[in-house]
Amino acid sequence: MFKNLYPRYKNTFRYFFIFLFEIFGPYQIFKYMINRDFNLLKNLSNLSLLTLISAWFFISYLKERYSKININNNFKNYLIKLNDLFLVTIIVSIFLFSLKTIGIDLNLYSKNLPLIFLILIIMSMAQEIITINTLQYISPRKCKEVFILGSEMDLIAIKNILKNYNYYEEIIFKVIDSSFYQDVLPDQLIISKENQLNFNEYKLLKKFLLSGVQITSKYKWFEYELNCLPVELLDKENFLDSKLFLNNRGLEFKLKRLFDILVSLLLLFFSLPLILFFGSLIWLFDRGPVFYKQEREGLFRRKFFVYKLRSMVVNAETSGPQWAAKNDKRITLIGNIIRKTRIDELPQLISVLNGDMSLIGPRPERPEFNKILEKEIPFYNLRHLLKPGLSGWAQVNYPYSSSLEETQHKLSYDLYYLLNYSIFLDLMIFFKTMRIICNGKGT
């Protein structure tokens, strides 16, 4: 019975064990030790415990402890996980010390602090071991089976797109037609020719539908599996008719603007020392300007200037505008550091405050590049229906693009964001961005 439950509720099982062993479990253990009067943690309050456990959980998330579960785990993997736990312990300790230095004493600093962290580490390791072994028990590895009502050309196109977007899920594809008569049921059925179905194909669809098979178009299947809309698959007329993507969202956009202003003010306040410190290093390095400005295009192709901390050598584009490349020799030593940590982006918060940008949205591009990209990539101009952002769905799902093909792939994520925009999706991108910054990825 449990084996049949796992494919549908895989993440539910994972979240249950994370909650049980990383939040609820430690909280109950600490409360028990206080109530039993073990002369331990006597002065701790519920607020102290919740702050400690919340910090542990949030920093674990930033360090990507919950991102991937390797079912075929071994001793080496457990040692790596243990190393991650010690890193989380150090960061949480620094966080608690920072609170104490500004006058917020949670009564956590005592001779028992090492014991508190030991309990958290043991519970976290238990979470890893029990989650992995439980999922292994209730679900032997099973490949998803997907039928395609179409042709071999559809199968080739689907596989090529999956390869382009680094999709690693194991799937068994099978092309079928209206003569398919077996009682085998797939996990999903992709219809590649939804406007040209004949009577026998409708009959086959009805059979699968009544048997509980998920039926979808290629367009929708990729949206669900990849969280993007591959540009090469989209049909202009069907795409524009599919959703009224900007209607009835006035309240959401007002809340988004309020969120932009409040968070930008907070980020500017706390990041000002970083901007001043690295600005000084940039000036000392080559005595060049600390900031540089660049023209970009935003909502409805309106031009505006973005400001960044300079990360490249002075006069880096003497031969004209060009994309930054991997191991770009124009990037300075200090520039490499501030790019990896996204510190060079912080002055753009001014653009968010004055309304040219949002915290979340498609990244603004330079007019020179937009002229090229709109000619080469279908639907490219749809990016300009939303305010550009400091971070976006494309930035947290796809690495830095430095070619036409990679830019097209990133556009697929921007289109997904355009059609599926919500406050919840913005919050998800915000936290994913924090995690990427902490791990220095995606630059």
N, C-alpha and C positions, 0 to 999 in steps of 0.2 A: 504493500500500500504506500509506504513512505517513498519508495523508489519512483513511483508515478507522480508524486507530489513535487519532487525536487525541481524538474526543469522549469515549472511555472513559478515556484516560490523560492528559487535559489537565493536571491538577494534578501528575501524576508528572513531566511534561516541565518544568513550572515549578520544582518542587523540585530537580530534577537541575541545572538551570542556576544556581539560587541556591546550592546546595552547591558546585558546581564553581568559580564565579567569586567567591564571597564567603567561603568557608571553605577548601576544599582548595587552590585556586589561589594566593591570597595566602600561605598557609603554605608552599607549595613554593617560591614566589619568594623569600621571606625566607630560607628554609633554603639555597637555592642561593647567595644573595648572601653568606651567612655562610661556607659551605663553600668558596667560591671565593676567600675572603680578599680582598675588595674594600676592606679597611680600613673596613668598614661593619657596624654592628650586631654587633661582635665579641663583646660580653659577653652577648648575648641567649641565653636558654635556651629549651627547648621550652615550659616553663611560662609564660615571658614572652609568647611568640608566641601560645599558646593563650588566655591571658587577654586579650590585645589583640584577637584575632579574635573571641573569644566576646563581648566587650563590644560590638564593632562590630556583630555579628550581632544581639544581643539588643536593643540600642538602636534599630537599624534596624527591628526587629519592632515595638517600642513606638511608633515614629514612623509605623507603617503603610506602610512602603516595600514590603512584600511582599503587601499586601492586595488591590490591584487592578491588573490589567494592561489597559491600553487598547490594543487591537490597532490601531486607527486613530490611532496616535500621530503627533504632529507636533513641529516644532522647539520650540514653546512648551511642550509637555508635557515635553520633555527638559530645558529650562531649569528648570522647576518641580522635576523630579527632582534636578537638580544642586543647587538650593537646599536640598532635603531632605538631600542628602549632606553639605553644609557644616554644616547643623544637627547632624547625627549626629557629624561630626568634632569640633565644639565640645563636645558633651556627653561624648564619649569622652575628650577632653582633660581636661575637668573631673574625670571619673572617675579617670583616671590620676594627676592631680595630688593628688586626695583620698587615693589609696593611698599616695603618696609622703609626704604630710604626717603619716600615721599610722605611718610607718616601713616600709612595704612598697615597696621600690625594685625595679622590674622592669628597670632599666637601659634604659628606653625614652626617658628624657629626655636628648637629645643634639642636636647640630646636625643630625642626620639625621631627627628626628621629622617635620618637614614632608614629607620624601621618603616616609616610611612611609605617611602619610595620603594622599599623592598616588597611590601605588600602589593603595591601597584604593579611592580614588575612581575611578580609571581602570578597575579591575576591576569595580566596581559598575556603572559606566555601561555597560561591555561586557556585563554580565549583563542590563541592561535592554534594550539594543539587540538583542542576539542572541536573547534570549527572545522579544521582540515579533516580530522578523522571521522567526524559525523557526516560531513558531506561526501566523503569517500564511501561510507557505509550505505547511505541512502541513495546514492546515485553513481553507479558505475558509469564511466565515461561513455557518452552517447552522442553521436553526430546528429545534427538536425538534418531532416530530409525535406527538400523543397522541390516541388514539381513546377515545371514551366509549361504553360499552355501556349506554345509558340513554335519557334524553330531553333535549329542549332546556332543560327546567327545570334539569336537572343541570348543563348547560353554563353557564347564567346564574349558578347558585349558585357554581360553581367560580370563574368570572371575578370575581364580586363579592368573594369571600374573598381572592383573589390581590391585588385592588386594596386591600383593607383592610390587608394585611400588606406593602405596598410591594414586591411581587415583580416583578423587572425582566427575568427571563429571557424570551426570545422563544419562544413556543410556538404551534404551529398545532393547534387542537383540531378534532375532527370527531366528530359524534354518529353512531353506527351501531346497527343492530339485527340480528336473526338472519338477515335476508335479504341481508346484505353478502356479496358473492361475489368481489370483485376480489382480485388477487394482491398488492396494495399492503400492505406491512408497516409498522406504526407503530413508534416507539421504545418506547412504553408503551401499555398498555391499562388503562383504569379501568373497573371494574365497579361500577355504582351500585346494583344490586339483587341482591346475591349470594345472597339466600335465595329468590329467585323465578325462577330460571333454567329455561327450558324445554329440550327436547331439542335443537332447532336451535342455541340459544345455547351449550349445552355443546359441541356439535360445532364451532362457531366458535372457542370457547376452546381446544379441543384443537389446532386448526390453528395458532393463534397461539403456543400453548405449545411445540409441536414445532418451530416456526420460530425460537424463541429470543426472542420478545417478552416483555418484563417485564410481568406481569399483577398488578394490585393493586387494592385497594378505595380509595374516595375518602379514607377515614380514613387508610389507610397511605400513600397518595400524598402527602397534605399533610404527614404526619409526616416523610417522606423529603425532600420538596422545601423545606419551610419550617422544618423542625426545631421544629415545634410541633404541637399538636393543637387545631385550631379548635373552640371549644366548641359553636358552632352546628351542627356536623356530627355530634356524638357522640350515640350512642344509649346510654342508661344501662345496659341489660342487657348489650349487647355489649361496652361499654367495661370494665365491672367484670370480665367473664369473660375478657377478652383476655390479661391478664397478672396473675400473683400478684406485685404490684410490691414488696412488702416482705418476702417470704419468703426465707430462706436468705441473708441479708445481714448476719448478726451480726458476722462478722470485718471486713467492709468498714466497718461503722459504728464498730467499735472503733478501726480505723485512722484513720477520719475524725476521731474525737474526739481521738486522739493528735496528729494533724496540727493540729487547731484549737488545742490547748494550746500546742504548740511554736511555731507561727507567731505566735500572739497575743502570747506573751511577747516574741518577737523584735521584732514590730511596735511593741509598747508601749515597749520599751526605746529603739528608734531614733526613735520619733515623739514621745517626751516633750518634747524641746525645742520642737517645732512646737506642741504643745498649750499649753505654757506661754507661748510667744511670742504666738500668736493669742488665747489667753485674756486676756492683758494688753491687747491691742488692743481686744478686745470691751469690757472694763471701762472703758478710757479713752474709748471712743467715746461711751457714754451712761451710764456708771457703774451699769449694770444687772448682773444676775447673769451669770456667765460660762457656766455650764452650765444646761441645763434638762432635766427628765425628763418622760417621756410614757408612759402605760400602753399596752401592746401585748398581743396575744394570740399565743401560740406553739404548741408541740407540744400537740395534743389540746385546744386552746383555753385552755390555762393562761395566766393573766395574769401579766405581769411588767413591770418598768420599764426603758426604755432611756434612756441618758444621751448627750446630744450637746452640742457647743459651740453656744451660742445664735447663730442666724443671722438671727433676726427681731427686730423691735422688742419691747420689753417689753409684755406683755398683748396679744399679737397676735391672740388669739382671744376677745376680749371678747364677741363675738356668737355664740360657739359654735364647735365643731370645723369646720374646712373644709380642703379640699385646697389645697396650694400651686399657684399658677397661673403661667403664663409672664409674665415682667415683673411679678411680684408686688411691690406697693409696700411690703409689710410686711418685705421682706428688706433688711437694712442693707447698707452699703457693704462692711464686713468680711465680712458674711454671704454676700454674692455671691461673694467670693473663696474662702471656705472650702467653699462648696457646689460650686463648679466643680472644685475640687481634691479633694473628698471629705474634707477635713481635719475637717469638723464631725462626721463619722462615727466618728472614731478612738476616742472614749471608749466606744463600744459594744463595744470589745474586752474590756472588763470583763464584759459580758454573755456573751461567748463563753467566757471563762475560767470563769465560775461555772456554765456549762452551760445557760443559758436560750436561747442562740443558737449557731449554727455560723458559720464563715466563709462557707460556701456553702449556699444554700437559698432558698426563697421569702422575700421581704421581709415582716417582721411588720407587720400592719395594726392600727389602733386599733379597740377594741371597738365604738365608735359607728359606724364605717364598715363593719365586718364585718356588723353587724346588717342594714344596708341591702343590702350586696353579696350576701349569701347568699340574700336573697329575690329578687333581680333576675337573678342569674347562676347557671345550672346548674353543678353540680360544684364550686362555689366552696369548700365546706368541705373538699374533698380536700387543699387546700393545707396543712391542719393535721396531715397524716399525717407530715410531716417537720419537723425543727427549722427555724425561720426563720434566715435568713442575712444577713450584711453585704452580700453580693452574690449574684446568682443568674443562672440562664439567661435569665430574663425581662429582667433589668437590662442584660445585655451584648448583647441582641438587639433590644430595643425601647426607645424613648425614655421619658422620665418621663410617667406617666399622670396626667391631671387630670380625667377624666370616666369615666362608667360604661362607655361603649363601649371606651375605651382600656384600662380595667382588665380587661375581658373578654378583650381581645386579649393582654394580659400573662398572664392566667391560662392561656391556651393554651400558653405557654412553660413555665409552672410545671408543668402536667400532663405535658408532654413530659419534663421533668426527673424528675418523680415515677416515670414508667414506665421511664425509661432511665438511672436513677442508676448511676454507677460512679465509681471513684476517678479514672479517666482524664478523665471529663467534669468532675469537680471541678477538676482541674488545668487543664483548658482554660479553664474559667470564671475561675479565679484569674489566669491570664496575660492573658486578654482584659480583665479588670477593670483590671489594671495599665496596659494599653495605653489604655483609655478615660480613666483618670485622667491619664495623661501628655498626652492630647490634649484634655482638658477637655470631653468629649462626654457626652451622655446625662443632663445635669443638668436 
